[in-house]
Amino acid sequence: RMFPTCRVSFNGLRPEGFYAVLMDIVPVDEKRYRYAYHRSCWLVAGKADPPAPARLYV
């Protein structure tokens, strides 16, 4: 898996209310990584792609 599992829980919400939950994943550096199965680790594989335009859809 590229990202670990994310589990959240909410308490005290109104049953008649409408809610939106957003999660943003941002890069930690300017590198691209690949997973080496034979070594069981992530390796630097070059320069990162340029960032995509910011979009939010509801």
C-alpha distance matrix in Angstrom:
0.0 3.7 5.6 6.9 8.9 12.2 15.3 18.7 22.2 25.5 29.1 32.4 31.6 34.4 33.9 35.8 33.8 31.1 28.1 25.3 22.1 20.5 17.5 17.4 14.7 16.7 16.2 17.6 19.4 20.6 18.4 15.7 13.2 11.7 9.9 12.8 12.0 15.7 15.7 12.4 12.3 11.8 15.0 17.0 17.4 20.1 21.1 19.1 19.9 22.5 21.5 21.6 24.5 24.1 24.1 24.3 24.9 26.3
3.7 0.0 3.8 6.9 9.6 12.2 15.7 18.8 22.5 25.5 29.1 32.3 31.4 34.2 34.0 35.7 33.3 30.5 27.3 24.2 21.0 18.8 15.5 14.8 11.7 13.2 12.6 14.2 15.9 17.0 15.0 12.5 10.4 9.8 9.1 12.6 13.0 16.6 16.2 13.1 12.0 10.4 13.2 14.5 14.9 17.2 17.9 15.6 16.4 19.0 17.9 18.2 21.2 21.0 21.4 21.9 23.0 24.7
5.6 3.8 0.0 3.8 6.6 8.6 12.3 15.2 18.9 21.9 25.5 28.7 27.9 30.9 30.9 32.7 30.3 27.6 24.3 21.4 17.9 15.9 12.6 12.3 9.5 11.7 11.9 13.3 15.9 17.7 16.3 14.5 12.8 12.9 12.2 15.7 16.0 19.5 18.6 15.2 13.9 12.5 15.6 16.7 17.6 19.5 19.7 17.1 18.0 19.9 18.2 18.5 21.0 20.1 20.3 20.4 21.6 22.9
6.9 6.9 3.8 0.0 3.8 6.4 9.7 13.0 16.6 19.8 23.3 26.7 26.4 29.5 29.5 31.7 29.5 27.2 23.9 21.4 17.8 16.4 13.3 13.8 11.6 14.1 14.6 15.3 18.2 20.5 19.3 17.8 15.7 15.7 14.3 17.3 17.0 20.3 19.3 15.6 14.7 14.2 17.6 19.2 20.6 22.7 23.0 20.5 21.6 23.4 21.5 21.8 24.1 22.7 22.8 22.4 23.4 24.2
8.9 9.6 6.6 3.8 0.0 3.8 6.5 10.1 13.5 16.9 20.3 23.8 23.4 26.5 26.3 28.5 26.6 24.5 21.4 19.2 15.7 15.1 12.5 14.1 12.9 15.9 17.1 18.2 21.3 23.6 22.6 21.0 19.2 19.1 17.6 20.6 19.9 23.2 22.5 18.7 18.2 17.8 21.3 22.8 24.0 26.0 26.2 23.5 24.1 25.7 23.5 23.2 25.1 23.4 22.9 21.9 22.4 22.7
12.2 12.2 8.6 6.4 3.8 0.0 3.8 6.7 10.4 13.5 17.1 20.4 20.0 23.2 23.3 25.5 23.4 21.4 18.1 16.0 12.4 12.1 9.8 12.0 11.7 14.9 16.9 18.0 21.4 23.9 23.5 22.4 21.0 21.5 20.5 23.6 23.3 26.6 25.6 21.9 21.0 20.3 23.6 24.7 26.0 27.6 27.2 24.2 24.7 25.7 23.1 22.7 24.1 21.9 21.3 19.9 20.5 20.4
15.3 15.7 12.3 9.7 6.5 3.8 0.0 3.8 7.0 10.5 13.9 17.4 17.2 20.4 20.5 23.0 21.2 19.7 16.7 15.3 12.1 12.9 11.6 14.4 14.8 18.1 20.4 21.3 24.9 27.5 27.2 26.2 24.8 25.1 24.0 27.0 26.3 29.6 28.6 24.8 24.2 23.8 27.2 28.4 29.7 31.3 31.0 27.9 28.3 29.2 26.3 25.8 26.8 24.3 23.4 21.4 21.6 20.9
18.7 18.8 15.2 13.0 10.1 6.7 3.8 0.0 3.8 6.9 10.4 13.8 13.7 17.0 17.5 20.1 18.1 16.9 13.8 13.0 9.9 11.5 11.0 14.3 15.6 18.8 21.5 22.5 26.2 28.9 29.1 28.3 27.3 28.0 27.2 30.3 29.9 33.1 32.0 28.2 27.4 26.7 30.0 30.8 32.3 33.6 32.8 29.6 29.9 30.2 27.1 26.5 27.0 24.1 23.0 20.6 20.8 19.6
22.2 22.5 18.9 16.6 13.5 10.4 7.0 3.8 0.0 3.8 6.9 10.4 10.7 14.1 14.6 17.5 16.0 15.5 12.9 13.2 10.9 13.4 13.8 17.3 19.0 22.2 25.1 26.0 29.7 32.5 32.8 32.1 31.1 31.8 30.8 33.9 33.3 36.5 35.5 31.7 31.0 30.4 33.7 34.6 36.0 37.3 36.5 33.3 33.4 33.6 30.4 29.5 29.7 26.6 25.3 22.5 22.4 20.6
25.5 25.5 21.9 19.8 16.9 13.5 10.5 6.9 3.8 0.0 3.8 6.9 7.1 10.7 11.8 14.7 13.0 13.1 10.7 11.8 10.4 13.5 14.7 18.2 20.5 23.6 26.8 27.7 31.4 34.2 34.8 34.4 33.7 34.7 34.0 37.1 36.8 40.0 38.9 35.1 34.2 33.4 36.6 37.2 38.6 39.6 38.5 35.1 35.1 34.9 31.4 30.5 30.2 26.9 25.4 22.3 22.1 19.8
29.1 29.1 25.5 23.3 20.3 17.1 13.9 10.4 6.9 3.8 0.0 3.8 5.7 9.2 10.8 14.0 12.9 14.0 12.5 14.4 13.6 16.8 18.3 21.7 24.1 27.0 30.2 31.0 34.7 37.5 38.3 38.0 37.3 38.3 37.5 40.6 40.1 43.3 42.1 38.3 37.5 36.8 40.0 40.7 42.2 43.2 42.0 38.7 38.7 38.4 34.9 34.0 33.5 30.1 28.6 25.4 25.1 22.6
32.4 32.3 28.7 26.7 23.8 20.4 17.4 13.8 10.4 6.9 3.8 0.0 3.8 6.6 9.1 11.9 11.1 13.1 12.3 14.9 15.0 18.4 20.4 23.7 26.5 29.3 32.6 33.5 37.2 39.9 41.0 40.7 40.3 41.4 40.8 44.0 43.7 46.9 45.6 41.9 40.9 40.2 43.2 43.7 45.2 45.9 44.5 41.2 40.9 40.4 36.8 35.7 34.9 31.3 29.6 26.2 25.8 23.0
31.6 31.4 27.9 26.4 23.4 20.0 17.2 13.7 10.7 7.1 5.7 3.8 0.0 3.8 6.3 8.7 7.4 9.3 8.9 11.9 12.7 16.3 18.8 22.2 25.2 28.2 31.7 32.9 36.5 39.0 40.1 39.7 39.5 40.6 40.2 43.5 43.2 46.6 45.6 41.8 40.8 39.8 42.8 43.1 44.2 44.9 43.4 39.9 39.3 38.7 35.0 33.6 32.6 29.0 27.0 23.5 22.7 19.7
34.4 34.2 30.9 29.5 26.5 23.2 20.4 17.0 14.1 10.7 9.2 6.6 3.8 0.0 3.8 5.5 5.2 8.4 9.5 13.1 14.8 18.5 21.4 24.8 28.0 30.9 34.6 36.0 39.5 41.8 43.0 42.5 42.4 43.4 43.1 46.5 46.2 49.6 48.8 45.1 44.1 43.0 45.9 46.1 47.1 47.7 46.1 42.5 41.7 40.8 37.1 35.4 34.2 30.6 28.3 24.7 23.5 20.1
33.9 34.0 30.9 29.5 26.3 23.3 20.5 17.5 14.6 11.8 10.8 9.1 6.3 3.8 0.0 3.8 5.5 8.2 10.1 13.6 15.5 19.2 22.2 25.7 28.8 32.0 35.5 37.2 40.7 42.9 43.7 42.9 42.7 43.4 43.0 46.3 45.8 49.3 48.7 45.0 44.3 43.2 46.2 46.6 47.4 48.1 46.7 43.1 42.1 41.5 37.9 35.9 34.8 31.4 28.8 25.1 23.4 19.9
35.8 35.7 32.7 31.7 28.5 25.5 23.0 20.1 17.5 14.7 14.0 11.9 8.7 5.5 3.8 0.0 3.8 6.9 9.9 13.5 16.2 19.8 23.1 26.5 29.7 32.8 36.4 38.4 41.7 43.6 44.7 43.9 44.0 44.9 44.7 48.1 47.8 51.3 50.8 47.1 46.3 45.0 47.8 48.0 48.5 49.0 47.4 43.7 42.4 41.6 37.9 35.7 34.2 30.9 28.1 24.3 22.4 18.7
33.8 33.3 30.3 29.5 26.6 23.4 21.2 18.1 16.0 13.0 12.9 11.1 7.4 5.2 5.5 3.8 0.0 3.8 6.5 10.3 13.1 16.5 19.9 23.2 26.6 29.5 33.2 35.1 38.4 40.3 41.5 40.9 41.2 42.3 42.3 45.9 45.7 49.3 48.6 45.0 43.9 42.5 45.1 45.1 45.7 46.0 44.2 40.5 39.3 38.3 34.5 32.5 30.9 27.4 24.8 21.0 19.5 15.9
31.1 30.5 27.6 27.2 24.5 21.4 19.7 16.9 15.5 13.1 14.0 13.1 9.3 8.4 8.2 6.9 3.8 0.0 3.8 7.1 10.3 13.5 17.1 20.2 23.6 26.6 30.3 32.5 35.6 37.3 38.5 37.8 38.2 39.3 39.5 43.1 43.1 46.7 46.1 42.6 41.4 39.8 42.3 42.2 42.6 42.8 41.0 37.3 35.9 34.8 31.2 28.9 27.4 24.0 21.2 17.5 15.7 12.1
28.1 27.3 24.3 23.9 21.4 18.1 16.7 13.8 12.9 10.7 12.5 12.3 8.9 9.5 10.1 9.9 6.5 3.8 0.0 3.8 6.7 10.0 13.5 16.7 20.1 23.0 26.7 28.8 32.0 33.8 35.0 34.4 34.8 36.0 36.2 39.9 40.0 43.6 42.8 39.3 38.0 36.3 38.9 38.7 39.2 39.5 37.7 34.0 32.8 31.8 28.1 26.2 24.8 21.4 18.9 15.2 14.0 10.9
25.3 24.2 21.4 21.4 19.2 16.0 15.3 13.0 13.2 11.8 14.4 14.9 11.9 13.1 13.6 13.5 10.3 7.1 3.8 0.0 3.8 6.5 10.2 13.2 16.6 19.6 23.2 25.5 28.6 30.3 31.5 30.8 31.3 32.6 33.1 36.7 37.0 40.7 39.9 36.5 35.1 33.2 35.6 35.2 35.7 35.8 34.0 30.3 29.0 28.1 24.4 22.4 21.2 17.8 15.4 11.8 10.9 8.2
22.1 21.0 17.9 17.8 15.7 12.4 12.1 9.9 10.9 10.4 13.6 15.0 12.7 14.8 15.5 16.2 13.1 10.3 6.7 3.8 0.0 3.8 6.9 10.3 13.5 16.7 20.3 22.3 25.6 27.5 28.5 27.9 28.2 29.5 29.8 33.4 33.8 37.4 36.5 33.0 31.5 29.7 32.2 32.0 32.7 33.0 31.4 27.7 26.8 26.2 22.6 21.0 20.3 17.0 15.1 11.9 11.8 10.2
20.5 18.8 15.9 16.4 15.1 12.1 12.9 11.5 13.4 13.5 16.8 18.4 16.3 18.5 19.2 19.8 16.5 13.5 10.0 6.5 3.8 0.0 3.8 6.7 10.1 13.1 16.8 19.0 22.1 23.9 25.0 24.6 25.1 26.6 27.3 31.0 31.7 35.3 34.3 31.0 29.2 27.1 29.3 28.9 29.5 29.6 27.8 24.1 23.2 22.4 18.8 17.4 16.8 13.5 12.0 9.3 10.2 9.8
17.5 15.5 12.6 13.3 12.5 9.8 11.6 11.0 13.8 14.7 18.3 20.4 18.8 21.4 22.2 23.1 19.9 17.1 13.5 10.2 6.9 3.8 0.0 3.8 6.7 9.9 13.4 15.6 18.8 20.7 21.7 21.2 21.6 23.2 23.8 27.5 28.4 31.9 30.7 27.5 25.6 23.5 25.7 25.3 26.1 26.3 24.7 21.1 20.6 20.2 16.8 15.9 16.1 13.1 12.5 10.8 12.3 12.8
17.4 14.8 12.3 13.8 14.1 12.0 14.4 14.3 17.3 18.2 21.7 23.7 22.2 24.8 25.7 26.5 23.2 20.2 16.7 13.2 10.3 6.7 3.8 0.0 3.8 6.4 10.1 12.5 15.4 17.2 18.5 18.3 19.1 21.2 22.3 26.1 27.4 30.8 29.5 26.5 24.2 21.7 23.5 22.6 23.4 23.3 21.4 17.8 17.3 16.7 13.3 12.8 13.3 10.5 10.9 10.3 12.8 14.2
14.7 11.7 9.5 11.6 12.9 11.7 14.8 15.6 19.0 20.5 24.1 26.5 25.2 28.0 28.8 29.7 26.6 23.6 20.1 16.6 13.5 10.1 6.7 3.8 0.0 3.8 6.9 9.4 12.4 14.2 15.0 14.7 15.4 17.5 18.7 22.4 23.8 27.2 25.8 23.0 20.6 17.9 19.7 18.9 19.7 19.8 18.2 14.7 14.7 14.8 11.8 12.1 13.6 11.8 12.8 13.0 15.5 17.3
16.7 13.2 11.7 14.1 15.9 14.9 18.1 18.8 22.2 23.6 27.0 29.3 28.2 30.9 32.0 32.8 29.5 26.6 23.0 19.6 16.7 13.1 9.9 6.4 3.8 0.0 3.8 6.5 9.1 10.9 12.4 12.9 14.1 16.9 18.6 22.2 24.2 27.4 25.7 23.3 20.4 17.3 18.4 17.1 18.0 17.6 15.5 12.2 12.6 12.4 9.6 11.0 12.6 11.3 13.4 14.5 17.4 19.6
16.2 12.6 11.9 14.6 17.1 16.9 20.4 21.5 25.1 26.8 30.2 32.6 31.7 34.6 35.5 36.4 33.2 30.3 26.7 23.2 20.3 16.8 13.4 10.1 6.9 3.8 0.0 3.8 5.6 7.5 8.6 9.5 10.9 14.1 16.1 19.6 22.0 24.8 23.0 21.0 17.8 14.5 15.1 13.5 14.6 14.0 12.1 9.1 10.5 11.0 9.3 11.6 14.0 13.7 16.1 17.7 20.6 23.1
17.6 14.2 13.3 15.3 18.2 18.0 21.3 22.5 26.0 27.7 31.0 33.5 32.9 36.0 37.2 38.4 35.1 32.5 28.8 25.5 22.3 19.0 15.6 12.5 9.4 6.5 3.8 0.0 3.8 7.3 8.6 10.4 11.4 14.8 16.5 19.6 22.1 24.6 22.3 20.4 17.0 13.9 14.4 12.8 14.8 14.4 12.8 10.7 13.0 13.5 12.3 15.1 17.3 16.8 19.5 20.9 23.9 26.1
19.4 15.9 15.9 18.2 21.3 21.4 24.9 26.2 29.7 31.4 34.7 37.2 36.5 39.5 40.7 41.7 38.4 35.6 32.0 28.6 25.6 22.1 18.8 15.4 12.4 9.1 5.6 3.8 0.0 3.8 5.7 8.6 10.4 14.1 16.5 19.2 22.2 24.4 22.1 20.9 17.2 13.9 13.3 10.9 12.7 11.6 9.6 8.3 11.1 11.8 11.7 15.0 17.5 17.8 20.8 22.7 25.9 28.4
20.6 17.0 17.7 20.5 23.6 23.9 27.5 28.9 32.5 34.2 37.5 39.9 39.0 41.8 42.9 43.6 40.3 37.3 33.8 30.3 27.5 23.9 20.7 17.2 14.2 10.9 7.5 7.3 3.8 0.0 3.8 7.1 10.0 13.7 16.7 19.3 22.6 24.8 22.8 22.0 18.4 14.7 13.4 10.2 11.1 9.0 6.3 5.2 8.3 9.1 10.0 13.6 16.4 17.5 20.6 23.1 26.2 29.1
18.4 15.0 16.3 19.3 22.6 23.5 27.2 29.1 32.8 34.8 38.3 41.0 40.1 43.0 43.7 44.7 41.5 38.5 35.0 31.5 28.5 25.0 21.7 18.5 15.0 12.4 8.6 8.6 5.7 3.8 0.0 3.8 6.5 10.2 13.3 15.7 19.1 21.1 19.3 18.7 15.2 11.5 9.8 6.6 7.3 5.9 4.7 4.5 8.3 10.5 11.9 15.0 18.3 19.5 22.3 24.7 27.4 30.3
15.7 12.5 14.5 17.8 21.0 22.4 26.2 28.3 32.1 34.4 38.0 40.7 39.7 42.5 42.9 43.9 40.9 37.8 34.4 30.8 27.9 24.6 21.2 18.3 14.7 12.9 9.5 10.4 8.6 7.1 3.8 0.0 3.8 7.0 10.5 13.1 16.4 18.7 17.4 16.7 13.6 9.9 8.5 5.9 5.3 5.3 5.5 4.6 7.6 10.8 12.1 14.6 18.2 19.6 21.8 24.2 26.5 29.4
13.2 10.4 12.8 15.7 19.2 21.0 24.8 27.3 31.1 33.7 37.3 40.3 39.5 42.4 42.7 44.0 41.2 38.2 34.8 31.3 28.2 25.1 21.6 19.1 15.4 14.1 10.9 11.4 10.4 10.0 6.5 3.8 0.0 3.8 6.8 9.6 12.7 15.1 13.8 12.9 9.9 6.2 5.4 4.6 5.0 7.2 8.8 8.4 11.1 14.4 15.3 17.4 21.0 22.0 23.9 25.9 27.9 30.6
11.7 9.8 12.9 15.7 19.1 21.5 25.1 28.0 31.8 34.7 38.3 41.4 40.6 43.4 43.4 44.9 42.3 39.3 36.0 32.6 29.5 26.6 23.2 21.2 17.5 16.9 14.1 14.8 14.1 13.7 10.2 7.0 3.8 0.0 3.8 6.5 9.5 12.0 11.4 10.7 8.5 5.6 5.4 6.5 5.9 9.3 11.7 11.5 13.5 17.1 18.0 19.6 23.3 24.4 25.8 27.6 29.3 31.8
9.9 9.1 12.2 14.3 17.6 20.5 24.0 27.2 30.8 34.0 37.5 40.8 40.2 43.1 43.0 44.7 42.3 39.5 36.2 33.1 29.8 27.3 23.8 22.3 18.7 18.6 16.1 16.5 16.5 16.7 13.3 10.5 6.8 3.8 0.0 3.8 6.1 9.0 8.5 7.2 5.8 4.4 6.2 8.9 9.2 12.8 15.3 15.0 17.0 20.5 21.1 22.4 26.0 26.8 28.0 29.4 30.8 33.0
12.8 12.6 15.7 17.3 20.6 23.6 27.0 30.3 33.9 37.1 40.6 44.0 43.5 46.5 46.3 48.1 45.9 43.1 39.9 36.7 33.4 31.0 27.5 26.1 22.4 22.2 19.6 19.6 19.2 19.3 15.7 13.1 9.6 6.5 3.8 0.0 3.8 5.6 5.5 5.7 5.5 6.1 6.8 10.1 10.4 14.2 17.3 17.7 19.9 23.5 24.4 25.9 29.6 30.4 31.7 33.2 34.6 36.8
12.0 13.0 16.0 17.0 19.9 23.3 26.3 29.9 33.3 36.8 40.1 43.7 43.2 46.2 45.8 47.8 45.7 43.1 40.0 37.0 33.8 31.7 28.4 27.4 23.8 24.2 22.0 22.1 22.2 22.6 19.1 16.4 12.7 9.5 6.1 3.8 0.0 3.8 5.4 4.8 6.9 8.7 10.4 13.8 14.1 17.9 20.8 20.9 22.8 26.4 27.0 28.2 31.7 32.4 33.3 34.4 35.5 37.4
15.7 16.6 19.5 20.3 23.2 26.6 29.6 33.1 36.5 40.0 43.3 46.9 46.6 49.6 49.3 51.3 49.3 46.7 43.6 40.7 37.4 35.3 31.9 30.8 27.2 27.4 24.8 24.6 24.4 24.8 21.1 18.7 15.1 12.0 9.0 5.6 3.8 0.0 3.8 5.7 8.3 10.7 11.6 15.2 15.6 19.4 22.7 23.3 25.5 29.1 30.0 31.4 35.0 35.8 36.8 38.1 39.2 41.2
15.7 16.2 18.6 19.3 22.5 25.6 28.6 32.0 35.5 38.9 42.1 45.6 45.6 48.8 48.7 50.8 48.6 46.1 42.8 39.9 36.5 34.3 30.7 29.5 25.8 25.7 23.0 22.3 22.1 22.8 19.3 17.4 13.8 11.4 8.5 5.5 5.4 3.8 0.0 3.8 5.5 8.5 9.5 13.2 14.6 18.2 21.3 22.1 24.7 28.1 29.0 30.7 34.3 34.9 36.2 37.4 38.9 40.8
12.4 13.1 15.2 15.6 18.7 21.9 24.8 28.2 31.7 35.1 38.3 41.9 41.8 45.1 45.0 47.1 45.0 42.6 39.3 36.5 33.0 31.0 27.5 26.5 23.0 23.3 21.0 20.4 20.9 22.0 18.7 16.7 12.9 10.7 7.2 5.7 4.8 5.7 3.8 0.0 3.8 7.2 9.7 13.4 15.0 18.6 21.3 21.3 23.8 27.1 27.4 28.9 32.4 32.7 33.8 34.7 36.0 37.8
12.3 12.0 13.9 14.7 18.2 21.0 24.2 27.4 31.0 34.2 37.5 40.9 40.8 44.1 44.3 46.3 43.9 41.4 38.0 35.1 31.5 29.2 25.6 24.2 20.6 20.4 17.8 17.0 17.2 18.4 15.2 13.6 9.9 8.5 5.8 5.5 6.9 8.3 5.5 3.8 0.0 3.8 6.5 10.1 12.3 15.6 18.1 18.2 20.9 24.1 24.5 26.3 29.8 30.1 31.5 32.6 34.3 36.2
11.8 10.4 12.5 14.2 17.8 20.3 23.8 26.7 30.4 33.4 36.8 40.2 39.8 43.0 43.2 45.0 42.5 39.8 36.3 33.2 29.7 27.1 23.5 21.7 17.9 17.3 14.5 13.9 13.9 14.7 11.5 9.9 6.2 5.6 4.4 6.1 8.7 10.7 8.5 7.2 3.8 0.0 3.8 6.9 9.1 12.2 14.4 14.4 17.2 20.3 20.8 22.8 26.3 26.7 28.3 29.7 31.6 33.7
15.0 13.2 15.6 17.6 21.3 23.6 27.2 30.0 33.7 36.6 40.0 43.2 42.8 45.9 46.2 47.8 45.1 42.3 38.9 35.6 32.2 29.3 25.7 23.5 19.7 18.4 15.1 14.4 13.3 13.4 9.8 8.5 5.4 5.4 6.2 6.8 10.4 11.6 9.5 9.7 6.5 3.8 0.0 3.8 6.1 9.3 12.1 12.9 16.0 19.3 20.4 22.7 26.3 27.2 29.2 31.0 33.1 35.5
17.0 14.5 16.7 19.2 22.8 24.7 28.4 30.8 34.6 37.2 40.7 43.7 43.1 46.1 46.6 48.0 45.1 42.2 38.7 35.2 32.0 28.9 25.3 22.6 18.9 17.1 13.5 12.8 10.9 10.2 6.6 5.9 4.6 6.5 8.9 10.1 13.8 15.2 13.2 13.4 10.1 6.9 3.8 0.0 3.8 5.9 8.4 9.8 13.2 16.3 17.8 20.4 24.0 25.2 27.5 29.6 31.9 34.6
17.4 14.9 17.6 20.6 24.0 26.0 29.7 32.3 36.0 38.6 42.2 45.2 44.2 47.1 47.4 48.5 45.7 42.6 39.2 35.7 32.7 29.5 26.1 23.4 19.7 18.0 14.6 14.8 12.7 11.1 7.3 5.3 5.0 5.9 9.2 10.4 14.1 15.6 14.6 15.0 12.3 9.1 6.1 3.8 0.0 3.8 7.2 8.8 11.5 15.0 17.0 19.3 23.0 24.7 26.8 29.2 31.3 34.3
20.1 17.2 19.5 22.7 26.0 27.6 31.3 33.6 37.3 39.6 43.2 45.9 44.9 47.7 48.1 49.0 46.0 42.8 39.5 35.8 33.0 29.6 26.3 23.3 19.8 17.6 14.0 14.4 11.6 9.0 5.9 5.3 7.2 9.3 12.8 14.2 17.9 19.4 18.2 18.6 15.6 12.2 9.3 5.9 3.8 0.0 3.8 6.6 9.4 12.5 15.0 17.7 21.2 23.2 25.7 28.4 30.8 33.9
21.1 17.9 19.7 23.0 26.2 27.2 31.0 32.8 36.5 38.5 42.0 44.5 43.4 46.1 46.7 47.4 44.2 41.0 37.7 34.0 31.4 27.8 24.7 21.4 18.2 15.5 12.1 12.8 9.6 6.3 4.7 5.5 8.8 11.7 15.3 17.3 20.8 22.7 21.3 21.3 18.1 14.4 12.1 8.4 7.2 3.8 0.0 3.8 6.7 9.2 11.9 14.9 18.2 20.3 23.1 26.0 28.6 31.8
19.1 15.6 17.1 20.5 23.5 24.2 27.9 29.6 33.3 35.1 38.7 41.2 39.9 42.5 43.1 43.7 40.5 37.3 34.0 30.3 27.7 24.1 21.1 17.8 14.7 12.2 9.1 10.7 8.3 5.2 4.5 4.6 8.4 11.5 15.0 17.7 20.9 23.3 22.1 21.3 18.2 14.4 12.9 9.8 8.8 6.6 3.8 0.0 3.8 6.5 8.5 11.4 14.8 16.7 19.4 22.2 24.8 28.0
19.9 16.4 18.0 21.6 24.1 24.7 28.3 29.9 33.4 35.1 38.7 40.9 39.3 41.7 42.1 42.4 39.3 35.9 32.8 29.0 26.8 23.2 20.6 17.3 14.7 12.6 10.5 13.0 11.1 8.3 8.3 7.6 11.1 13.5 17.0 19.9 22.8 25.5 24.7 23.8 20.9 17.2 16.0 13.2 11.5 9.4 6.7 3.8 0.0 3.8 6.3 8.5 12.0 14.4 16.9 20.0 22.4 25.9
22.5 19.0 19.9 23.4 25.7 25.7 29.2 30.2 33.6 34.9 38.4 40.4 38.7 40.8 41.5 41.6 38.3 34.8 31.8 28.1 26.2 22.4 20.2 16.7 14.8 12.4 11.0 13.5 11.8 9.1 10.5 10.8 14.4 17.1 20.5 23.5 26.4 29.1 28.1 27.1 24.1 20.3 19.3 16.3 15.0 12.5 9.2 6.5 3.8 0.0 3.8 6.5 9.4 12.0 14.9 18.3 21.0 24.5
21.5 17.9 18.2 21.5 23.5 23.1 26.3 27.1 30.4 31.4 34.9 36.8 35.0 37.1 37.9 37.9 34.5 31.2 28.1 24.4 22.6 18.8 16.8 13.3 11.8 9.6 9.3 12.3 11.7 10.0 11.9 12.1 15.3 18.0 21.1 24.4 27.0 30.0 29.0 27.4 24.5 20.8 20.4 17.8 17.0 15.0 11.9 8.5 6.3 3.8 0.0 3.8 6.5 8.5 11.6 14.7 17.7 21.1
21.6 18.2 18.5 21.8 23.2 22.7 25.8 26.5 29.5 30.5 34.0 35.7 33.6 35.4 35.9 35.7 32.5 28.9 26.2 22.4 21.0 17.4 15.9 12.8 12.1 11.0 11.6 15.1 15.0 13.6 15.0 14.6 17.4 19.6 22.4 25.9 28.2 31.4 30.7 28.9 26.3 22.8 22.7 20.4 19.3 17.7 14.9 11.4 8.5 6.5 3.8 0.0 3.8 6.3 8.6 12.0 14.6 18.2
24.5 21.2 21.0 24.1 25.1 24.1 26.8 27.0 29.7 30.2 33.5 34.9 32.6 34.2 34.8 34.2 30.9 27.4 24.8 21.2 20.3 16.8 16.1 13.3 13.6 12.6 14.0 17.3 17.5 16.4 18.3 18.2 21.0 23.3 26.0 29.6 31.7 35.0 34.3 32.4 29.8 26.3 26.3 24.0 23.0 21.2 18.2 14.8 12.0 9.4 6.5 3.8 0.0 3.8 6.3 10.0 12.7 16.3
24.1 21.0 20.1 22.7 23.4 21.9 24.3 24.1 26.6 26.9 30.1 31.3 29.0 30.6 31.4 30.9 27.4 24.0 21.4 17.8 17.0 13.5 13.1 10.5 11.8 11.3 13.7 16.8 17.8 17.5 19.5 19.6 22.0 24.4 26.8 30.4 32.4 35.8 34.9 32.7 30.1 26.7 27.2 25.2 24.7 23.2 20.3 16.7 14.4 12.0 8.5 6.3 3.8 0.0 3.8 6.9 10.3 13.6
24.1 21.4 20.3 22.8 22.9 21.3 23.4 23.0 25.3 25.4 28.6 29.6 27.0 28.3 28.8 28.1 24.8 21.2 18.9 15.4 15.1 12.0 12.5 10.9 12.8 13.4 16.1 19.5 20.8 20.6 22.3 21.8 23.9 25.8 28.0 31.7 33.3 36.8 36.2 33.8 31.5 28.3 29.2 27.5 26.8 25.7 23.1 19.4 16.9 14.9 11.6 8.6 6.3 3.8 0.0 3.8 6.6 10.1
24.3 21.9 20.4 22.4 21.9 19.9 21.4 20.6 22.5 22.3 25.4 26.2 23.5 24.7 25.1 24.3 21.0 17.5 15.2 11.8 11.9 9.3 10.8 10.3 13.0 14.5 17.7 20.9 22.7 23.1 24.7 24.2 25.9 27.6 29.4 33.2 34.4 38.1 37.4 34.7 32.6 29.7 31.0 29.6 29.2 28.4 26.0 22.2 20.0 18.3 14.7 12.0 10.0 6.9 3.8 0.0 3.8 6.7
24.9 23.0 21.6 23.4 22.4 20.5 21.6 20.8 22.4 22.1 25.1 25.8 22.7 23.5 23.4 22.4 19.5 15.7 14.0 10.9 11.8 10.2 12.3 12.8 15.5 17.4 20.6 23.9 25.9 26.2 27.4 26.5 27.9 29.3 30.8 34.6 35.5 39.2 38.9 36.0 34.3 31.6 33.1 31.9 31.3 30.8 28.6 24.8 22.4 21.0 17.7 14.6 12.7 10.3 6.6 3.8 0.0 3.8
26.3 24.7 22.9 24.2 22.7 20.4 20.9 19.6 20.6 19.8 22.6 23.0 19.7 20.1 19.9 18.7 15.9 12.1 10.9 8.2 10.2 9.8 12.8 14.2 17.3 19.6 23.1 26.1 28.4 29.1 30.3 29.4 30.6 31.8 33.0 36.8 37.4 41.2 40.8 37.8 36.2 33.7 35.5 34.6 34.3 33.9 31.8 28.0 25.9 24.5 21.1 18.2 16.3 13.6 10.1 6.7 3.8 0.0
